[in-house]
Amino acid sequence: MAEAKAQVPDCAFSGVGKGDWPMVKAYFRMIDQPEQSAVTLPNILATHRKRTVRRMMGQIVVLCVQDGSDLNYNSLDECEGLGVIGTNQIGAKSRGLHLHSTLAVAPNGLSFRTYG
């Protein structure tokens, strides 16, 4: 499943499965686990993070380029977990998320992806 998804990361898994419905069903069964199960995002990404850090440590210099953005979801009436990201001149509050992203790259252009 992971290898198939890695080939086309921007495609929904039903498209990744290319008609292999047992694999698609297994994928959805895997991601529909309770929070206390071993199948959690941090557990799935743990090996990836370790390997990314190992690759970064093999470089003399790693540049960490950072950016902060506000994602405004004010128009979504039924979205949970949003916070206040700002207020306008009349005091109305905007709901959304603060996003702080970091891109790690080596001076030779090699990039390092970390998730979560």
Phi and psi restraints in degrees (range 20) as a CNS / XPLOR table:
assign (resid 1 and name C) (resid 2 and name N)
       (resid 2 and name CA) (resid 2 and name C) 1.0 -63.8 20.0 2
assign (resid 2 and name N) (resid 2 and name CA)
       (resid 2 and name C) (resid 3 and name N) 1.0 -41.4 20.0 2
assign (resid 2 and name C) (resid 3 and name N)
       (resid 3 and name CA) (resid 3 and name C) 1.0 -64.2 20.0 2
assign (resid 3 and name N) (resid 3 and name CA)
       (resid 3 and name C) (resid 4 and name N) 1.0 -42.1 20.0 2
assign (resid 3 and name C) (resid 4 and name N)
       (resid 4 and name CA) (resid 4 and name C) 1.0 -64.0 20.0 2
assign (resid 4 and name N) (resid 4 and name CA)
       (resid 4 and name C) (resid 5 and name N) 1.0 -42.6 20.0 2
assign (resid 4 and name C) (resid 5 and name N)
       (resid 5 and name CA) (resid 5 and name C) 1.0 -67.3 20.0 2
assign (resid 5 and name N) (resid 5 and name CA)
       (resid 5 and name C) (resid 6 and name N) 1.0 -36.2 20.0 2
assign (resid 5 and name C) (resid 6 and name N)
       (resid 6 and name CA) (resid 6 and name C) 1.0 -64.5 20.0 2
assign (resid 6 and name N) (resid 6 and name CA)
       (resid 6 and name C) (resid 7 and name N) 1.0 -28.1 20.0 2
assign (resid 6 and name C) (resid 7 and name N)
       (resid 7 and name CA) (resid 7 and name C) 1.0 -68.7 20.0 2
assign (resid 7 and name N) (resid 7 and name CA)
       (resid 7 and name C) (resid 8 and name N) 1.0 -32.9 20.0 2
assign (resid 7 and name C) (resid 8 and name N)
       (resid 8 and name CA) (resid 8 and name C) 1.0 -139.1 20.0 2
assign (resid 8 and name N) (resid 8 and name CA)
       (resid 8 and name C) (resid 9 and name N) 1.0 72.1 20.0 2
assign (resid 8 and name C) (resid 9 and name N)
       (resid 9 and name CA) (resid 9 and name C) 1.0 -64.4 20.0 2
assign (resid 9 and name N) (resid 9 and name CA)
       (resid 9 and name C) (resid 10 and name N) 1.0 -20.8 20.0 2
assign (resid 9 and name C) (resid 10 and name N)
       (resid 10 and name CA) (resid 10 and name C) 1.0 -90.7 20.0 2
assign (resid 10 and name N) (resid 10 and name CA)
       (resid 10 and name C) (resid 11 and name N) 1.0 3.9 20.0 2
assign (resid 10 and name C) (resid 11 and name N)
       (resid 11 and name CA) (resid 11 and name C) 1.0 -102.5 20.0 2
assign (resid 11 and name N) (resid 11 and name CA)
       (resid 11 and name C) (resid 12 and name N) 1.0 142.9 20.0 2
assign (resid 11 and name C) (resid 12 and name N)
       (resid 12 and name CA) (resid 12 and name C) 1.0 -61.7 20.0 2
assign (resid 12 and name N) (resid 12 and name CA)
       (resid 12 and name C) (resid 13 and name N) 1.0 151.0 20.0 2
assign (resid 12 and name C) (resid 13 and name N)
       (resid 13 and name CA) (resid 13 and name C) 1.0 -65.2 20.0 2
assign (resid 13 and name N) (resid 13 and name CA)
       (resid 13 and name C) (resid 14 and name N) 1.0 -28.5 20.0 2
assign (resid 13 and name C) (resid 14 and name N)
       (resid 14 and name CA) (resid 14 and name C) 1.0 -62.6 20.0 2
assign (resid 14 and name N) (resid 14 and name CA)
       (resid 14 and name C) (resid 15 and name N) 1.0 -31.2 20.0 2
assign (resid 14 and name C) (resid 15 and name N)
       (resid 15 and name CA) (resid 15 and name C) 1.0 -78.8 20.0 2
assign (resid 15 and name N) (resid 15 and name CA)
       (resid 15 and name C) (resid 16 and name N) 1.0 -33.4 20.0 2
assign (resid 15 and name C) (resid 16 and name N)
       (resid 16 and name CA) (resid 16 and name C) 1.0 -63.5 20.0 2
assign (resid 16 and name N) (resid 16 and name CA)
       (resid 16 and name C) (resid 17 and name N) 1.0 -38.4 20.0 2
assign (resid 16 and name C) (resid 17 and name N)
       (resid 17 and name CA) (resid 17 and name C) 1.0 -66.2 20.0 2
assign (resid 17 and name N) (resid 17 and name CA)
       (resid 17 and name C) (resid 18 and name N) 1.0 -19.0 20.0 2
assign (resid 17 and name C) (resid 18 and name N)
       (resid 18 and name CA) (resid 18 and name C) 1.0 47.7 20.0 2
assign (resid 18 and name N) (resid 18 and name CA)
       (resid 18 and name C) (resid 19 and name N) 1.0 47.8 20.0 2
assign (resid 18 and name C) (resid 19 and name N)
       (resid 19 and name CA) (resid 19 and name C) 1.0 87.3 20.0 2
assign (resid 19 and name N) (resid 19 and name CA)
       (resid 19 and name C) (resid 20 and name N) 1.0 -3.0 20.0 2
assign (resid 19 and name C) (resid 20 and name N)
       (resid 20 and name CA) (resid 20 and name C) 1.0 -84.1 20.0 2
assign (resid 20 and name N) (resid 20 and name CA)
       (resid 20 and name C) (resid 21 and name N) 1.0 79.1 20.0 2
assign (resid 20 and name C) (resid 21 and name N)
       (resid 21 and name CA) (resid 21 and name C) 1.0 -63.7 20.0 2
assign (resid 21 and name N) (resid 21 and name CA)
       (resid 21 and name C) (resid 22 and name N) 1.0 -32.5 20.0 2
assign (resid 21 and name C) (resid 22 and name N)
       (resid 22 and name CA) (resid 22 and name C) 1.0 -61.2 20.0 2
assign (resid 22 and name N) (resid 22 and name CA)
       (resid 22 and name C) (resid 23 and name N) 1.0 -37.9 20.0 2
assign (resid 22 and name C) (resid 23 and name N)
       (resid 23 and name CA) (resid 23 and name C) 1.0 -68.4 20.0 2
assign (resid 23 and name N) (resid 23 and name CA)
       (resid 23 and name C) (resid 24 and name N) 1.0 -41.5 20.0 2
assign (resid 23 and name C) (resid 24 and name N)
       (resid 24 and name CA) (resid 24 and name C) 1.0 -62.6 20.0 2
assign (resid 24 and name N) (resid 24 and name CA)
       (resid 24 and name C) (resid 25 and name N) 1.0 -44.2 20.0 2
assign (resid 24 and name C) (resid 25 and name N)
       (resid 25 and name CA) (resid 25 and name C) 1.0 -63.3 20.0 2
assign (resid 25 and name N) (resid 25 and name CA)
       (resid 25 and name C) (resid 26 and name N) 1.0 -40.6 20.0 2
assign (resid 25 and name C) (resid 26 and name N)
       (resid 26 and name CA) (resid 26 and name C) 1.0 -63.8 20.0 2
assign (resid 26 and name N) (resid 26 and name CA)
       (resid 26 and name C) (resid 27 and name N) 1.0 -38.8 20.0 2
assign (resid 26 and name C) (resid 27 and name N)
       (resid 27 and name CA) (resid 27 and name C) 1.0 -60.8 20.0 2
assign (resid 27 and name N) (resid 27 and name CA)
       (resid 27 and name C) (resid 28 and name N) 1.0 -49.8 20.0 2
assign (resid 27 and name C) (resid 28 and name N)
       (resid 28 and name CA) (resid 28 and name C) 1.0 -67.5 20.0 2
assign (resid 28 and name N) (resid 28 and name CA)
       (resid 28 and name C) (resid 29 and name N) 1.0 -31.7 20.0 2
assign (resid 28 and name C) (resid 29 and name N)
       (resid 29 and name CA) (resid 29 and name C) 1.0 -65.9 20.0 2
assign (resid 29 and name N) (resid 29 and name CA)
       (resid 29 and name C) (resid 30 and name N) 1.0 -37.5 20.0 2
assign (resid 29 and name C) (resid 30 and name N)
       (resid 30 and name CA) (resid 30 and name C) 1.0 -67.1 20.0 2
assign (resid 30 and name N) (resid 30 and name CA)
       (resid 30 and name C) (resid 31 and name N) 1.0 -45.1 20.0 2
assign (resid 30 and name C) (resid 31 and name N)
       (resid 31 and name CA) (resid 31 and name C) 1.0 -79.2 20.0 2
assign (resid 31 and name N) (resid 31 and name CA)
       (resid 31 and name C) (resid 32 and name N) 1.0 -13.0 20.0 2
assign (resid 31 and name C) (resid 32 and name N)
       (resid 32 and name CA) (resid 32 and name C) 1.0 -97.8 20.0 2
assign (resid 32 and name N) (resid 32 and name CA)
       (resid 32 and name C) (resid 33 and name N) 1.0 48.5 20.0 2
assign (resid 32 and name C) (resid 33 and name N)
       (resid 33 and name CA) (resid 33 and name C) 1.0 -98.8 20.0 2
assign (resid 33 and name N) (resid 33 and name CA)
       (resid 33 and name C) (resid 34 and name N) 1.0 152.3 20.0 2
assign (resid 33 and name C) (resid 34 and name N)
       (resid 34 and name CA) (resid 34 and name C) 1.0 -64.7 20.0 2
assign (resid 34 and name N) (resid 34 and name CA)
       (resid 34 and name C) (resid 35 and name N) 1.0 156.0 20.0 2
assign (resid 34 and name C) (resid 35 and name N)
       (resid 35 and name CA) (resid 35 and name C) 1.0 -55.3 20.0 2
assign (resid 35 and name N) (resid 35 and name CA)
       (resid 35 and name C) (resid 36 and name N) 1.0 -33.5 20.0 2
assign (resid 35 and name C) (resid 36 and name N)
       (resid 36 and name CA) (resid 36 and name C) 1.0 -83.2 20.0 2
assign (resid 36 and name N) (resid 36 and name CA)
       (resid 36 and name C) (resid 37 and name N) 1.0 1.4 20.0 2
assign (resid 36 and name C) (resid 37 and name N)
       (resid 37 and name CA) (resid 37 and name C) 1.0 -76.8 20.0 2
assign (resid 37 and name N) (resid 37 and name CA)
       (resid 37 and name C) (resid 38 and name N) 1.0 169.0 20.0 2
assign (resid 37 and name C) (resid 38 and name N)
       (resid 38 and name CA) (resid 38 and name C) 1.0 -74.2 20.0 2
assign (resid 38 and name N) (resid 38 and name CA)
       (resid 38 and name C) (resid 39 and name N) 1.0 -16.1 20.0 2
assign (resid 38 and name C) (resid 39 and name N)
       (resid 39 and name CA) (resid 39 and name C) 1.0 -89.0 20.0 2
assign (resid 39 and name N) (resid 39 and name CA)
       (resid 39 and name C) (resid 40 and name N) 1.0 83.1 20.0 2
assign (resid 39 and name C) (resid 40 and name N)
       (resid 40 and name CA) (resid 40 and name C) 1.0 -123.8 20.0 2
assign (resid 40 and name N) (resid 40 and name CA)
       (resid 40 and name C) (resid 41 and name N) 1.0 159.1 20.0 2
assign (resid 40 and name C) (resid 41 and name N)
       (resid 41 and name CA) (resid 41 and name C) 1.0 -57.7 20.0 2
assign (resid 41 and name N) (resid 41 and name CA)
       (resid 41 and name C) (resid 42 and name N) 1.0 -46.1 20.0 2
assign (resid 41 and name C) (resid 42 and name N)
       (resid 42 and name CA) (resid 42 and name C) 1.0 -59.5 20.0 2
assign (resid 42 and name N) (resid 42 and name CA)
       (resid 42 and name C) (resid 43 and name N) 1.0 -39.6 20.0 2
assign (resid 42 and name C) (resid 43 and name N)
       (resid 43 and name CA) (resid 43 and name C) 1.0 -68.7 20.0 2
assign (resid 43 and name N) (resid 43 and name CA)
       (resid 43 and name C) (resid 44 and name N) 1.0 -38.5 20.0 2
assign (resid 43 and name C) (resid 44 and name N)
       (resid 44 and name CA) (resid 44 and name C) 1.0 -66.0 20.0 2
assign (resid 44 and name N) (resid 44 and name CA)
       (resid 44 and name C) (resid 45 and name N) 1.0 -37.4 20.0 2
assign (resid 44 and name C) (resid 45 and name N)
       (resid 45 and name CA) (resid 45 and name C) 1.0 -88.3 20.0 2
assign (resid 45 and name N) (resid 45 and name CA)
       (resid 45 and name C) (resid 46 and name N) 1.0 -8.4 20.0 2
assign (resid 45 and name C) (resid 46 and name N)
       (resid 46 and name CA) (resid 46 and name C) 1.0 -56.0 20.0 2
assign (resid 46 and name N) (resid 46 and name CA)
       (resid 46 and name C) (resid 47 and name N) 1.0 -48.5 20.0 2
assign (resid 46 and name C) (resid 47 and name N)
       (resid 47 and name CA) (resid 47 and name C) 1.0 -65.4 20.0 2
assign (resid 47 and name N) (resid 47 and name CA)
       (resid 47 and name C) (resid 48 and name N) 1.0 -40.8 20.0 2
assign (resid 47 and name C) (resid 48 and name N)
       (resid 48 and name CA) (resid 48 and name C) 1.0 -59.7 20.0 2
assign (resid 48 and name N) (resid 48 and name CA)
       (resid 48 and name C) (resid 49 and name N) 1.0 -44.5 20.0 2
assign (resid 48 and name C) (resid 49 and name N)
       (resid 49 and name CA) (resid 49 and name C) 1.0 -62.8 20.0 2
assign (resid 49 and name N) (resid 49 and name CA)
       (resid 49 and name C) (resid 50 and name N) 1.0 -44.3 20.0 2
assign (resid 49 and name C) (resid 50 and name N)
       (resid 50 and name CA) (resid 50 and name C) 1.0 -60.4 20.0 2
assign (resid 50 and name N) (resid 50 and name CA)
       (resid 50 and name C) (resid 51 and name N) 1.0 -44.4 20.0 2
assign (resid 50 and name C) (resid 51 and name N)
       (resid 51 and name CA) (resid 51 and name C) 1.0 -67.3 20.0 2
assign (resid 51 and name N) (resid 51 and name CA)
       (resid 51 and name C) (resid 52 and name N) 1.0 -36.6 20.0 2
assign (resid 51 and name C) (resid 52 and name N)
       (resid 52 and name CA) (resid 52 and name C) 1.0 -63.8 20.0 2
assign (resid 52 and name N) (resid 52 and name CA)
       (resid 52 and name C) (resid 53 and name N) 1.0 -46.3 20.0 2
assign (resid 52 and name C) (resid 53 and name N)
       (resid 53 and name CA) (resid 53 and name C) 1.0 -62.1 20.0 2
assign (resid 53 and name N) (resid 53 and name CA)
       (resid 53 and name C) (resid 54 and name N) 1.0 -39.9 20.0 2
assign (resid 53 and name C) (resid 54 and name N)
       (resid 54 and name CA) (resid 54 and name C) 1.0 -62.3 20.0 2
assign (resid 54 and name N) (resid 54 and name CA)
       (resid 54 and name C) (resid 55 and name N) 1.0 -43.5 20.0 2
assign (resid 54 and name C) (resid 55 and name N)
       (resid 55 and name CA) (resid 55 and name C) 1.0 -64.5 20.0 2
assign (resid 55 and name N) (resid 55 and name CA)
       (resid 55 and name C) (resid 56 and name N) 1.0 -40.0 20.0 2
assign (resid 55 and name C) (resid 56 and name N)
       (resid 56 and name CA) (resid 56 and name C) 1.0 -64.8 20.0 2
assign (resid 56 and name N) (resid 56 and name CA)
       (resid 56 and name C) (resid 57 and name N) 1.0 -38.7 20.0 2
assign (resid 56 and name C) (resid 57 and name N)
       (resid 57 and name CA) (resid 57 and name C) 1.0 -68.1 20.0 2
assign (resid 57 and name N) (resid 57 and name CA)
       (resid 57 and name C) (resid 58 and name N) 1.0 -18.0 20.0 2
assign (resid 57 and name C) (resid 58 and name N)
       (resid 58 and name CA) (resid 58 and name C) 1.0 -79.4 20.0 2
assign (resid 58 and name N) (resid 58 and name CA)
       (resid 58 and name C) (resid 59 and name N) 1.0 -2.5 20.0 2
assign (resid 58 and name C) (resid 59 and name N)
       (resid 59 and name CA) (resid 59 and name C) 1.0 -102.6 20.0 2
assign (resid 59 and name N) (resid 59 and name CA)
       (resid 59 and name C) (resid 60 and name N) 1.0 148.7 20.0 2
assign (resid 59 and name C) (resid 60 and name N)
       (resid 60 and name CA) (resid 60 and name C) 1.0 -73.1 20.0 2
assign (resid 60 and name N) (resid 60 and name CA)
       (resid 60 and name C) (resid 61 and name N) 1.0 -40.9 20.0 2
assign (resid 60 and name C) (resid 61 and name N)
       (resid 61 and name CA) (resid 61 and name C) 1.0 -131.9 20.0 2
assign (resid 61 and name N) (resid 61 and name CA)
       (resid 61 and name C) (resid 62 and name N) 1.0 134.3 20.0 2
assign (resid 61 and name C) (resid 62 and name N)
       (resid 62 and name CA) (resid 62 and name C) 1.0 -127.6 20.0 2
assign (resid 62 and name N) (resid 62 and name CA)
       (resid 62 and name C) (resid 63 and name N) 1.0 124.0 20.0 2
assign (resid 62 and name C) (resid 63 and name N)
       (resid 63 and name CA) (resid 63 and name C) 1.0 -94.0 20.0 2
assign (resid 63 and name N) (resid 63 and name CA)
       (resid 63 and name C) (resid 64 and name N) 1.0 130.0 20.0 2
assign (resid 63 and name C) (resid 64 and name N)
       (resid 64 and name CA) (resid 64 and name C) 1.0 -110.0 20.0 2
assign (resid 64 and name N) (resid 64 and name CA)
       (resid 64 and name C) (resid 65 and name N) 1.0 100.9 20.0 2
assign (resid 64 and name C) (resid 65 and name N)
       (resid 65 and name CA) (resid 65 and name C) 1.0 -89.6 20.0 2
assign (resid 65 and name N) (resid 65 and name CA)
       (resid 65 and name C) (resid 66 and name N) 1.0 125.1 20.0 2
assign (resid 65 and name C) (resid 66 and name N)
       (resid 66 and name CA) (resid 66 and name C) 1.0 -116.5 20.0 2
assign (resid 66 and name N) (resid 66 and name CA)
       (resid 66 and name C) (resid 67 and name N) 1.0 153.6 20.0 2
assign (resid 66 and name C) (resid 67 and name N)
       (resid 67 and name CA) (resid 67 and name C) 1.0 -149.7 20.0 2
assign (resid 67 and name N) (resid 67 and name CA)
       (resid 67 and name C) (resid 68 and name N) 1.0 144.7 20.0 2
assign (resid 67 and name C) (resid 68 and name N)
       (resid 68 and name CA) (resid 68 and name C) 1.0 -119.7 20.0 2
assign (resid 68 and name N) (resid 68 and name CA)
       (resid 68 and name C) (resid 69 and name N) 1.0 135.8 20.0 2
assign (resid 68 and name C) (resid 69 and name N)
       (resid 69 and name CA) (resid 69 and name C) 1.0 -140.5 20.0 2
assign (resid 69 and name N) (resid 69 and name CA)
       (resid 69 and name C) (resid 70 and name N) 1.0 154.1 20.0 2
assign (resid 69 and name C) (resid 70 and name N)
       (resid 70 and name CA) (resid 70 and name C) 1.0 -106.5 20.0 2
assign (resid 70 and name N) (resid 70 and name CA)
       (resid 70 and name C) (resid 71 and name N) 1.0 130.1 20.0 2
assign (resid 70 and name C) (resid 71 and name N)
       (resid 71 and name CA) (resid 71 and name C) 1.0 -101.4 20.0 2
assign (resid 71 and name N) (resid 71 and name CA)
       (resid 71 and name C) (resid 72 and name N) 1.0 112.4 20.0 2
assign (resid 71 and name C) (resid 72 and name N)
       (resid 72 and name CA) (resid 72 and name C) 1.0 -92.1 20.0 2
assign (resid 72 and name N) (resid 72 and name CA)
       (resid 72 and name C) (resid 73 and name N) 1.0 114.7 20.0 2
assign (resid 72 and name C) (resid 73 and name N)
       (resid 73 and name CA) (resid 73 and name C) 1.0 -115.1 20.0 2
assign (resid 73 and name N) (resid 73 and name CA)
       (resid 73 and name C) (resid 74 and name N) 1.0 31.3 20.0 2
assign (resid 73 and name C) (resid 74 and name N)
       (resid 74 and name CA) (resid 74 and name C) 1.0 -57.6 20.0 2
assign (resid 74 and name N) (resid 74 and name CA)
       (resid 74 and name C) (resid 75 and name N) 1.0 -30.9 20.0 2
assign (resid 74 and name C) (resid 75 and name N)
       (resid 75 and name CA) (resid 75 and name C) 1.0 -79.6 20.0 2
assign (resid 75 and name N) (resid 75 and name CA)
       (resid 75 and name C) (resid 76 and name N) 1.0 -7.4 20.0 2
assign (resid 75 and name C) (resid 76 and name N)
       (resid 76 and name CA) (resid 76 and name C) 1.0 -90.5 20.0 2
assign (resid 76 and name N) (resid 76 and name CA)
       (resid 76 and name C) (resid 77 and name N) 1.0 110.7 20.0 2
assign (resid 76 and name C) (resid 77 and name N)
       (resid 77 and name CA) (resid 77 and name C) 1.0 -74.0 20.0 2
assign (resid 77 and name N) (resid 77 and name CA)
       (resid 77 and name C) (resid 78 and name N) 1.0 -33.1 20.0 2
assign (resid 77 and name C) (resid 78 and name N)
       (resid 78 and name CA) (resid 78 and name C) 1.0 -114.3 20.0 2
assign (resid 78 and name N) (resid 78 and name CA)
       (resid 78 and name C) (resid 79 and name N) 1.0 42.0 20.0 2
assign (resid 78 and name C) (resid 79 and name N)
       (resid 79 and name CA) (resid 79 and name C) 1.0 -106.9 20.0 2
assign (resid 79 and name N) (resid 79 and name CA)
       (resid 79 and name C) (resid 80 and name N) 1.0 128.5 20.0 2
assign (resid 79 and name C) (resid 80 and name N)
       (resid 80 and name CA) (resid 80 and name C) 1.0 -99.4 20.0 2
assign (resid 80 and name N) (resid 80 and name CA)
       (resid 80 and name C) (resid 81 and name N) 1.0 155.0 20.0 2
assign (resid 80 and name C) (resid 81 and name N)
       (resid 81 and name CA) (resid 81 and name C) 1.0 85.6 20.0 2
assign (resid 81 and name N) (resid 81 and name CA)
       (resid 81 and name C) (resid 82 and name N) 1.0 9.4 20.0 2
assign (resid 81 and name C) (resid 82 and name N)
       (resid 82 and name CA) (resid 82 and name C) 1.0 -84.6 20.0 2
assign (resid 82 and name N) (resid 82 and name CA)
       (resid 82 and name C) (resid 83 and name N) 1.0 151.9 20.0 2
assign (resid 82 and name C) (resid 83 and name N)
       (resid 83 and name CA) (resid 83 and name C) 1.0 -117.5 20.0 2
assign (resid 83 and name N) (resid 83 and name CA)
       (resid 83 and name C) (resid 84 and name N) 1.0 178.0 20.0 2
assign (resid 83 and name C) (resid 84 and name N)
       (resid 84 and name CA) (resid 84 and name C) 1.0 -80.2 20.0 2
assign (resid 84 and name N) (resid 84 and name CA)
       (resid 84 and name C) (resid 85 and name N) 1.0 126.5 20.0 2
assign (resid 84 and name C) (resid 85 and name N)
       (resid 85 and name CA) (resid 85 and name C) 1.0 -108.2 20.0 2
assign (resid 85 and name N) (resid 85 and name CA)
       (resid 85 and name C) (resid 86 and name N) 1.0 -4.0 20.0 2
assign (resid 85 and name C) (resid 86 and name N)
       (resid 86 and name CA) (resid 86 and name C) 1.0 165.2 20.0 2
assign (resid 86 and name N) (resid 86 and name CA)
       (resid 86 and name C) (resid 87 and name N) 1.0 171.9 20.0 2
assign (resid 86 and name C) (resid 87 and name N)
       (resid 87 and name CA) (resid 87 and name C) 1.0 -131.3 20.0 2
assign (resid 87 and name N) (resid 87 and name CA)
       (resid 87 and name C) (resid 88 and name N) 1.0 150.8 20.0 2
assign (resid 87 and name C) (resid 88 and name N)
       (resid 88 and name CA) (resid 88 and name C) 1.0 -91.8 20.0 2
assign (resid 88 and name N) (resid 88 and name CA)
       (resid 88 and name C) (resid 89 and name N) 1.0 -173.2 20.0 2
assign (resid 88 and name C) (resid 89 and name N)
       (resid 89 and name CA) (resid 89 and name C) 1.0 -66.5 20.0 2
assign (resid 89 and name N) (resid 89 and name CA)
       (resid 89 and name C) (resid 90 and name N) 1.0 -18.4 20.0 2
assign (resid 89 and name C) (resid 90 and name N)
       (resid 90 and name CA) (resid 90 and name C) 1.0 -103.0 20.0 2
assign (resid 90 and name N) (resid 90 and name CA)
       (resid 90 and name C) (resid 91 and name N) 1.0 6.7 20.0 2
assign (resid 90 and name C) (resid 91 and name N)
       (resid 91 and name CA) (resid 91 and name C) 1.0 92.5 20.0 2
assign (resid 91 and name N) (resid 91 and name CA)
       (resid 91 and name C) (resid 92 and name N) 1.0 1.8 20.0 2
assign (resid 91 and name C) (resid 92 and name N)
       (resid 92 and name CA) (resid 92 and name C) 1.0 -69.4 20.0 2
assign (resid 92 and name N) (resid 92 and name CA)
       (resid 92 and name C) (resid 93 and name N) 1.0 134.8 20.0 2
assign (resid 92 and name C) (resid 93 and name N)
       (resid 93 and name CA) (resid 93 and name C) 1.0 -92.2 20.0 2
assign (resid 93 and name N) (resid 93 and name CA)
       (resid 93 and name C) (resid 94 and name N) 1.0 138.1 20.0 2
assign (resid 93 and name C) (resid 94 and name N)
       (resid 94 and name CA) (resid 94 and name C) 1.0 -97.5 20.0 2
assign (resid 94 and name N) (resid 94 and name CA)
       (resid 94 and name C) (resid 95 and name N) 1.0 135.3 20.0 2
assign (resid 94 and name C) (resid 95 and name N)
       (resid 95 and name CA) (resid 95 and name C) 1.0 -101.1 20.0 2
assign (resid 95 and name N) (resid 95 and name CA)
       (resid 95 and name C) (resid 96 and name N) 1.0 142.9 20.0 2
assign (resid 95 and name C) (resid 96 and name N)
       (resid 96 and name CA) (resid 96 and name C) 1.0 172.6 20.0 2
assign (resid 96 and name N) (resid 96 and name CA)
       (resid 96 and name C) (resid 97 and name N) 1.0 -151.1 20.0 2
assign (resid 96 and name C) (resid 97 and name N)
       (resid 97 and name CA) (resid 97 and name C) 1.0 -133.1 20.0 2
assign (resid 97 and name N) (resid 97 and name CA)
       (resid 97 and name C) (resid 98 and name N) 1.0 143.6 20.0 2
assign (resid 97 and name C) (resid 98 and name N)
       (resid 98 and name CA) (resid 98 and name C) 1.0 -89.8 20.0 2
assign (resid 98 and name N) (resid 98 and name CA)
       (resid 98 and name C) (resid 99 and name N) 1.0 126.8 20.0 2
assign (resid 98 and name C) (resid 99 and name N)
       (resid 99 and name CA) (resid 99 and name C) 1.0 -112.9 20.0 2
assign (resid 99 and name N) (resid 99 and name CA)
       (resid 99 and name C) (resid 100 and name N) 1.0 124.6 20.0 2
assign (resid 99 and name C) (resid 100 and name N)
       (resid 100 and name CA) (resid 100 and name C) 1.0 -122.1 20.0 2
assign (resid 100 and name N) (resid 100 and name CA)
       (resid 100 and name C) (resid 101 and name N) 1.0 112.2 20.0 2
assign (resid 100 and name C) (resid 101 and name N)
       (resid 101 and name CA) (resid 101 and name C) 1.0 -112.9 20.0 2
assign (resid 101 and name N) (resid 101 and name CA)
       (resid 101 and name C) (resid 102 and name N) 1.0 153.6 20.0 2
assign (resid 101 and name C) (resid 102 and name N)
       (resid 102 and name CA) (resid 102 and name C) 1.0 -134.4 20.0 2
assign (resid 102 and name N) (resid 102 and name CA)
       (resid 102 and name C) (resid 103 and name N) 1.0 132.4 20.0 2
assign (resid 102 and name C) (resid 103 and name N)
       (resid 103 and name CA) (resid 103 and name C) 1.0 -112.7 20.0 2
assign (resid 103 and name N) (resid 103 and name CA)
       (resid 103 and name C) (resid 104 and name N) 1.0 120.6 20.0 2
assign (resid 103 and name C) (resid 104 and name N)
       (resid 104 and name CA) (resid 104 and name C) 1.0 -99.0 20.0 2
assign (resid 104 and name N) (resid 104 and name CA)
       (resid 104 and name C) (resid 105 and name N) 1.0 125.7 20.0 2
assign (resid 104 and name C) (resid 105 and name N)
       (resid 105 and name CA) (resid 105 and name C) 1.0 -138.5 20.0 2
assign (resid 105 and name N) (resid 105 and name CA)
       (resid 105 and name C) (resid 106 and name N) 1.0 150.5 20.0 2
assign (resid 105 and name C) (resid 106 and name N)
       (resid 106 and name CA) (resid 106 and name C) 1.0 -91.4 20.0 2
assign (resid 106 and name N) (resid 106 and name CA)
       (resid 106 and name C) (resid 107 and name N) 1.0 156.2 20.0 2
assign (resid 106 and name C) (resid 107 and name N)
       (resid 107 and name CA) (resid 107 and name C) 1.0 -56.7 20.0 2
assign (resid 107 and name N) (resid 107 and name CA)
       (resid 107 and name C) (resid 108 and name N) 1.0 -23.9 20.0 2
assign (resid 107 and name C) (resid 108 and name N)
       (resid 108 and name CA) (resid 108 and name C) 1.0 -81.7 20.0 2
assign (resid 108 and name N) (resid 108 and name CA)
       (resid 108 and name C) (resid 109 and name N) 1.0 2.1 20.0 2
assign (resid 108 and name C) (resid 109 and name N)
       (resid 109 and name CA) (resid 109 and name C) 1.0 98.6 20.0 2
assign (resid 109 and name N) (resid 109 and name CA)
       (resid 109 and name C) (resid 110 and name N) 1.0 -8.3 20.0 2
assign (resid 109 and name C) (resid 110 and name N)
       (resid 110 and name CA) (resid 110 and name C) 1.0 -64.7 20.0 2
assign (resid 110 and name N) (resid 110 and name CA)
       (resid 110 and name C) (resid 111 and name N) 1.0 126.0 20.0 2
assign (resid 110 and name C) (resid 111 and name N)
       (resid 111 and name CA) (resid 111 and name C) 1.0 -106.8 20.0 2
assign (resid 111 and name N) (resid 111 and name CA)
       (resid 111 and name C) (resid 112 and name N) 1.0 155.7 20.0 2
assign (resid 111 and name C) (resid 112 and name N)
       (resid 112 and name CA) (resid 112 and name C) 1.0 -123.8 20.0 2
assign (resid 112 and name N) (resid 112 and name CA)
       (resid 112 and name C) (resid 113 and name N) 1.0 126.1 20.0 2
assign (resid 112 and name C) (resid 113 and name N)
       (resid 113 and name CA) (resid 113 and name C) 1.0 -103.7 20.0 2
assign (resid 113 and name N) (resid 113 and name CA)
       (resid 113 and name C) (resid 114 and name N) 1.0 130.3 20.0 2
assign (resid 113 and name C) (resid 114 and name N)
       (resid 114 and name CA) (resid 114 and name C) 1.0 -127.0 20.0 2
assign (resid 114 and name N) (resid 114 and name CA)
       (resid 114 and name C) (resid 115 and name N) 1.0 147.0 20.0 2
assign (resid 114 and name C) (resid 115 and name N)
       (resid 115 and name CA) (resid 115 and name C) 1.0 -123.4 20.0 2
assign (resid 115 and name N) (resid 115 and name CA)
       (resid 115 and name C) (resid 116 and name N) 1.0 149.2 20.0 2
